[in-house]
Amino acid sequence: MTQPDFLRQVASKVLTPTTVESKRLDEARRLLAKAEIKYKFSSYGGDYRRLLDYLLSPDFIELLLVIGVDVAKKLLQSTEESYDDEKIKECVKKLLSEIDGYETPSEETTSRMLTF
């Protein structure tokens, strides 16, 4: 079974003018185009499995900072739904859990912050 092209069939469905402000959308598209060339994860002449390298890179963190946490989570969820590759699914789940961990401090952390 062929895997989808990340940029054209996954990211472009999530990163739209209704989900991301136009200036940030332009920057996100620029970053994704640059990443596709660097990591060669395109389904057209590349290897979709290299998407793992991108997702684990500082380049993906830069994209996350541009698009914001909520849109990044939607992008990752869409990625998980779109690919059959277990390594990609595992990576996405780990990233989502890390984002949730940064986004929602634990009770212990919150109570420690309140005591200072």
N, C-alpha and C positions, 0 to 999 in steps of 0.2 A: 504494500500500500504506500502510495506517495504521501509525503508530509507536506503541509502547507508552507508557503513562503512567508516568513515572519513579517517582513516589512509590508508586503502587498496584501496578504490575506488575513493577518492577525492585527498588527499594529494600526494599519490604516482604518480598520473598523472601530477601534477604540479611540484613537487620536483624531478627533473630528472638531470642527469649529464649535460644535455644541458642548463639547467636553473640556476643551482647552482654549484659553484666550488666544487670539490670532498671533500675537507676537511670540508667545511661548510655543504655540503650535509650529510656527516656522522654525524656531530654534530646535524643537524636538525632531522635526523632520530632517533638519540638517545633521543633527547628531546621529540619527538612525542611518542616514545614507552613508555617513563617514564610517560608522561601525560595520555596516554591511561590507564595505570595501576592506576594512581592516581585518575583520574576523572571518570573512568569506562564508557567511551562513545562509546566503541566498539559495533557494531551491533551484534556481536557474544558473547552473554552472558552478555552484558551491556545494557545501555540505551542511545540511540543516543541523547536524549534531554539533557544529561549531557554535551554535546558539548558546550552548552551555558556557563556552569561554566568555562570550559577551555578557551573559547574565551574571557571571561571577567577577566581572571586571569593574574597575573604577569608572569606565566609560558608561556602564549601565547606571551606576550611582549618580553620575552627572545627569543622565536622562531623568532619573527619578526626581532629582532636585528641580529640574525644569518643569516637569509635568505635575508634580505634587503627589502626595501619598495616595489620595483616593483614586486618581487616574492610574497611578502605577499599580495599585492593587487590581483594578479592572483589567489592565494590560496583562498582568501575571495570571489572573484567573482565566482570561481568554486564551492565553498561551497554554495553560494546563489542559483546558478543554480541547484545544486544537491539535495537540500532538499526542501520538501513541507511545512515543519513546519514554520508557520508564525513568531514565536518568534525567530527562528534561522535566518530567512531572515531579520527581523527587526534589530537584533543584528549586523549582517554582514553589513547592510547598514550604521548603526551608526558608526561602526569601520572604514569603508571605508571613510566616511565623516570626521571622526577625522584624519585619515591618510592624506587625502587631505588637511585638515586645517593646519596640521603641515608642510606639504610639500610646500604649496603655501601660503606665507604670504599675508595678505590683503594689498590693496593699502595704507590704513592708517598706518599700521604697517611699511610698506616699507618706506613711507615718513617720519615717525618718526625716523626710523633708519638712514635715510640720513641726518637728521638735527643734529645728534650728532657727 
